[in-house]
Amino acid sequence: MTTGQFEVDPTLTAIAISYSNPTYALIADMVLPRVTVPARKFSWQEYDLAEGYSVPNTHVGSRSAPNRVEIEGKKKPDEVEDFGIDIPLDTPTIEEAEQAGYNPRDRATERATNIVMLGREVRVAGLIANAANYPAALVKALSGTSMFTDGTSDPIKEISDMLDECLVRPNQLTLGQTAWSALRQHPKIVKATNRNSGDAGAAAKEAVAELFEVQKVLIGASRVNTTKPGETPVIERAWGNIVSGQFIDESADNTGGITFGMTAQHGTKVAGSTPAQMGLRGGELIRSGETVKELIVANHAGFLLSNVA
């Protein structure tokens, strides 16, 4: 299939920028918030957290100068990457859709944007669930009677201990849907949040956030097909069965500020079309994409509990 020059379409780009999945499904933008970078190549600040807890001699003599402390951190070079997808529309399909009263390019842009956003969700979930992205003391895999599906386990202690272990205490919890279902129905959680016997019921997100003294609880509910095209689909939860915590400072960016992670974004989402040779009458490729790089910049400000359910 040969194609012509890709042309950005302002209308399709506006659709891509404004398009959003149901708020319950995708959480990547809240787990690793977007920050704008001015160029494809950029740098971000890596801080020695130990220095932040060191106390130098602050006494100043009558004829001496105060001690100096550097706060700039270490610059880490990085580069954003392109992510996009094309959806083919043949000319007869376009003509039939227009006769039926709807714009197939708009529909294709929404579909392409959804695929790109789901791809981002999978990338962020993979970063958060990767034990190698945390200090060893901030990672724990549950098993047997410690799993939240066991009524004798103690999720309050498990989560509280990890929150307190972080050098910067997380202000949000991120859970896969499977983990959340087990946690919110656990008798100890139900008893603590609903102030009852804990024999039945379920806890609300707001109550769990209050219990663990965090600002928000995020639930990753999205599903993804893990097989290759042509194979029998295997649909799995993108966020698995993890409980994780992050300290997120939404005012932080690549130039400074302590935050667990962020997403560097260059430019905006983009969408448009490319003429394409297909069938007898040709057609178009409808493209949607973005230029981003997901980063974990302060791994002591987060934790990971895996295999919780």
C-alpha positions as CSV (number, residue, x, y, z in Angstrom):
1,M,0.0,0.0,0.0
2,T,1.6,3.3,-1.1
3,T,0.6,6.5,0.5
4,G,1.0,10.3,0.0
5,Q,2.0,13.0,2.3
6,F,0.4,13.0,5.8
7,E,-1.6,16.2,6.4
8,V,-2.7,17.4,9.8
9,D,-6.4,18.1,9.9
10,P,-7.4,20.8,12.5
11,T,-10.9,19.2,12.9
12,L,-9.6,15.7,13.4
13,T,-6.8,17.0,15.7
14,A,-9.5,18.7,17.8
15,I,-11.3,15.4,18.1
16,A,-8.1,13.6,19.2
17,I,-7.3,16.3,21.8
18,S,-10.8,16.3,23.3
19,Y,-11.5,12.6,23.0
20,S,-11.6,10.8,26.4
21,N,-12.4,7.3,27.5
22,P,-14.8,6.8,30.4
23,T,-13.2,8.2,33.5
24,Y,-13.4,4.8,35.2
25,A,-11.4,3.1,32.6
26,L,-8.1,4.9,31.9
27,I,-6.0,6.4,34.7
28,A,-2.5,6.9,33.1
29,D,-2.9,10.7,33.0
30,M,-3.5,10.8,36.7
31,V,-0.8,8.2,37.6
32,L,1.9,9.9,35.6
33,P,0.6,13.4,34.8
34,R,1.6,15.2,31.6
35,V,4.1,18.0,31.5
36,T,5.1,19.9,28.4
37,V,8.6,19.9,27.2
38,P,9.8,22.5,24.6
39,A,11.7,20.0,22.3
40,R,12.0,16.3,21.5
41,K,15.2,16.1,23.4
42,F,15.0,17.3,27.0
43,S,16.4,16.7,30.5
44,W,14.9,16.1,33.9
45,Q,16.2,16.5,37.4
46,E,17.2,13.5,39.4
47,Y,17.6,14.4,43.1
48,D,19.6,12.6,45.8
49,L,16.8,12.2,48.3
50,A,19.4,11.5,51.1
51,E,20.6,15.1,50.7
52,G,17.1,16.3,51.4
53,Y,17.2,14.7,54.8
54,S,20.8,15.8,55.7
55,V,21.2,18.6,58.1
56,P,24.4,20.6,57.6
57,N,25.8,22.9,60.3
58,T,23.5,26.0,60.1
59,H,25.2,28.0,62.7
60,V,26.7,31.3,61.4
61,G,29.5,33.0,63.2
62,S,29.5,36.8,63.6
63,R,32.1,37.2,60.8
64,S,31.5,34.0,58.7
65,A,29.2,33.0,55.9
66,P,26.5,30.4,56.0
67,N,27.2,26.9,54.7
68,R,26.0,26.3,51.1
69,V,23.7,23.5,50.0
70,E,23.2,22.7,46.3
71,I,19.6,21.9,45.3
72,E,19.8,21.6,41.6
73,G,20.1,17.8,41.4
74,K,21.5,15.9,38.5
75,K,20.3,16.5,35.0
76,K,19.3,13.3,33.1
77,P,19.0,13.6,29.3
78,D,16.0,12.0,27.6
79,E,13.9,12.1,24.5
80,V,10.2,11.8,23.7
81,E,8.9,9.1,21.4
82,D,6.1,9.0,18.8
83,F,3.1,6.8,19.2
84,G,0.3,6.6,16.7
85,I,-2.0,4.4,14.6
86,D,-3.5,4.5,11.1
87,I,-7.1,3.3,10.3
88,P,-7.8,2.7,6.6
89,L,-11.0,4.1,5.0
90,D,-11.7,3.1,1.4
91,T,-13.6,5.6,-0.8
92,P,-16.8,3.6,-1.1
93,T,-17.0,3.3,2.7
94,I,-16.5,7.1,3.0
95,E,-19.2,7.8,0.4
96,E,-21.7,5.4,2.0
97,A,-21.2,6.8,5.4
98,E,-21.6,10.4,4.2
99,Q,-24.8,9.5,2.5
100,A,-26.0,7.9,5.8
101,G,-25.4,11.3,7.5
102,Y,-22.2,10.8,9.5
103,N,-18.6,11.6,9.0
104,P,-16.5,8.3,9.0
105,R,-13.3,10.3,9.5
106,D,-14.5,11.5,12.9
107,R,-15.4,8.0,13.9
108,A,-12.0,6.7,12.7
109,T,-10.2,9.4,14.6
110,E,-12.0,8.5,17.8
111,R,-11.1,4.8,17.3
112,A,-7.5,5.6,16.5
113,T,-7.2,7.9,19.5
114,N,-8.7,5.2,21.8
115,I,-6.1,2.7,20.6
116,V,-3.2,5.2,21.2
117,M,-4.5,6.0,24.7
118,L,-4.9,2.3,25.5
119,G,-1.4,1.8,24.4
120,R,-0.3,4.5,26.8
121,E,-2.3,2.9,29.6
122,V,-0.5,-0.4,29.1
123,R,2.9,1.4,29.1
124,V,2.2,3.2,32.4
125,A,0.7,0.1,34.0
126,G,3.9,-1.8,33.0
127,L,6.1,0.9,34.6
128,I,4.1,0.9,37.8
129,A,4.0,-2.9,38.1
130,N,7.7,-3.4,37.4
131,A,9.5,-4.2,40.7
132,A,12.8,-3.1,39.1
133,N,11.6,0.5,39.2
134,Y,11.5,0.6,43.0
135,P,14.0,0.2,45.8
136,A,13.9,-3.4,47.1
137,A,12.5,-2.2,50.5
138,L,9.5,-0.7,48.7
139,V,8.4,-3.9,46.9
140,K,6.5,-6.8,48.3
141,A,4.8,-9.8,46.7
142,L,2.0,-11.3,48.7
143,S,1.1,-15.0,48.8
144,G,-1.1,-17.5,50.6
145,T,-2.9,-16.1,53.6
146,S,-1.4,-12.6,53.2
147,M,-3.3,-12.1,50.0
148,F,-6.4,-9.8,50.2
149,T,-8.7,-12.6,49.1
150,D,-8.0,-14.3,52.4
151,G,-10.2,-12.9,55.2
152,T,-7.5,-13.4,57.8
153,S,-5.0,-11.2,56.0
154,D,-4.4,-7.6,57.1
155,P,-4.5,-5.2,54.1
156,I,-4.6,-2.1,56.4
157,K,-1.2,-3.1,57.9
158,E,0.3,-4.1,54.6
159,I,-0.6,-0.8,52.8
160,S,0.1,1.4,55.9
161,D,3.5,-0.1,56.4
162,M,4.5,0.5,52.8
163,L,3.1,4.1,52.9
164,D,5.2,4.8,55.9
165,E,8.3,3.1,54.4
166,C,8.5,5.6,51.5
167,L,10.9,8.6,52.0
168,V,8.2,10.8,50.6
169,R,4.8,9.5,51.7
170,P,2.5,8.8,48.7
171,N,-0.6,10.9,48.3
172,Q,-2.4,8.6,46.0
173,L,-3.1,4.8,45.7
174,T,-3.3,3.1,42.4
175,L,-4.9,-0.4,42.1
176,G,-5.9,-2.8,39.4
177,Q,-9.6,-3.6,39.3
178,T,-9.0,-7.1,40.6
179,A,-7.1,-5.8,43.6
180,W,-9.6,-3.1,44.3
181,S,-12.5,-5.6,44.3
182,A,-10.7,-7.7,46.9
183,L,-9.6,-4.8,49.0
184,R,-13.0,-3.0,49.2
185,Q,-14.8,-6.2,50.2
186,H,-12.2,-7.3,52.8
187,P,-13.8,-7.6,56.2
188,K,-11.1,-5.5,57.9
189,I,-11.6,-2.7,55.3
190,V,-15.4,-2.9,55.5
191,K,-15.3,-2.7,59.3
192,A,-12.9,0.2,59.4
193,T,-14.6,2.3,56.8
194,N,-18.3,1.4,57.4
195,R,-18.0,1.1,61.2
196,N,-19.8,-2.2,61.3
197,S,-19.0,-5.9,61.9
198,G,-17.3,-6.2,58.5
199,D,-19.4,-9.3,57.7
200,A,-20.9,-7.8,54.6
201,G,-20.7,-4.7,52.4
202,A,-18.0,-2.8,50.4
203,A,-16.0,0.3,51.0
204,A,-16.2,3.4,48.7
205,K,-13.0,4.9,47.2
206,E,-13.5,8.1,49.3
207,A,-13.6,6.1,52.5
208,V,-10.5,4.1,51.6
209,A,-8.7,7.3,50.7
210,E,-9.6,8.7,54.1
211,L,-8.6,5.5,55.9
212,F,-5.1,5.6,54.4
213,E,-4.8,9.4,54.5
214,V,-4.2,9.9,50.8
215,Q,-5.8,12.4,48.4
216,K,-7.2,9.9,45.9
217,V,-7.6,6.2,45.0
218,L,-7.2,5.4,41.4
219,I,-8.7,2.2,39.9
220,G,-7.3,0.8,36.6
221,A,-10.3,-0.9,35.0
222,S,-9.2,-1.1,31.4
223,R,-8.8,-4.4,29.6
224,V,-6.4,-5.3,26.8
225,N,-6.0,-8.1,24.3
226,T,-2.6,-9.7,24.9
227,T,-2.4,-11.8,21.8
228,K,-1.1,-11.0,18.3
229,P,-3.4,-10.2,15.3
230,G,-4.9,-13.4,14.0
231,E,-4.6,-15.3,17.2
232,T,-7.5,-16.2,19.6
233,P,-8.0,-13.1,21.7
234,V,-7.0,-13.2,25.4
235,I,-8.5,-10.3,27.2
236,E,-6.7,-9.3,30.5
237,R,-6.7,-6.4,32.9
238,A,-4.1,-3.9,32.0
239,W,-3.3,-3.1,35.7
240,G,-3.3,-6.7,36.9
241,N,-3.7,-7.3,40.7
242,I,-1.4,-4.7,42.2
243,V,-1.7,-2.0,44.9
244,S,0.8,0.8,44.4
245,G,1.3,4.3,45.9
246,Q,2.8,7.4,44.4
247,F,3.6,10.9,45.7
248,I,2.5,13.1,42.9
249,D,3.2,16.9,42.8
250,E,1.3,18.2,39.9
251,S,3.3,21.5,40.0
252,A,6.5,19.5,39.3
253,D,7.9,19.3,35.8
254,N,11.1,18.3,34.1
255,T,12.9,21.3,35.5
256,G,12.4,20.5,39.1
257,G,10.2,19.4,42.0
258,I,9.9,16.1,43.8
259,T,7.3,13.8,42.3
260,F,7.2,10.0,41.8
261,G,6.8,10.3,38.0
262,M,5.5,12.3,35.1
263,T,4.9,12.1,31.3
264,A,6.9,14.4,29.2
265,Q,4.8,15.6,26.2
266,H,6.0,17.5,23.2
267,G,3.3,19.4,21.3
268,T,-0.3,18.2,21.4
269,K,-2.1,15.1,20.1
270,V,-2.3,15.2,16.4
271,A,-4.7,13.7,13.8
272,G,-5.1,13.9,10.1
273,S,-5.2,11.9,6.9
274,T,-3.0,10.4,4.2
275,P,-4.2,9.4,0.6
276,A,-3.7,5.7,0.1
277,Q,-4.0,3.2,-2.7
278,M,-6.5,0.6,-1.7
279,G,-9.2,-1.2,-3.8
280,L,-10.4,0.2,-7.0
281,R,-11.2,3.7,-5.9
282,G,-8.5,4.3,-3.4
283,G,-9.0,5.7,0.1
284,E,-7.4,7.4,3.1
285,L,-5.5,6.5,6.2
286,I,-6.8,8.3,9.2
287,R,-4.0,8.8,11.7
288,S,-4.0,9.8,15.4
289,G,-1.0,10.1,17.6
290,E,1.1,11.9,20.2
291,T,4.7,12.4,21.2
292,V,5.5,11.5,24.8
293,K,7.8,9.8,27.3
294,E,6.7,8.3,30.6
295,L,9.2,8.7,33.4
296,I,9.8,7.6,37.0
297,V,11.9,10.3,38.6
298,A,11.8,9.7,42.3
299,N,11.3,6.0,43.0
300,H,11.6,6.4,46.8
301,A,8.3,8.2,46.6
302,G,6.3,5.1,45.7
303,F,5.8,1.5,46.6
304,L,4.5,-1.7,45.0
305,L,2.4,-4.6,46.4
306,S,1.9,-7.3,43.9
307,N,-0.1,-10.5,43.7
308,V,-2.6,-9.1,46.3
309,A,-5.6,-11.0,45.0
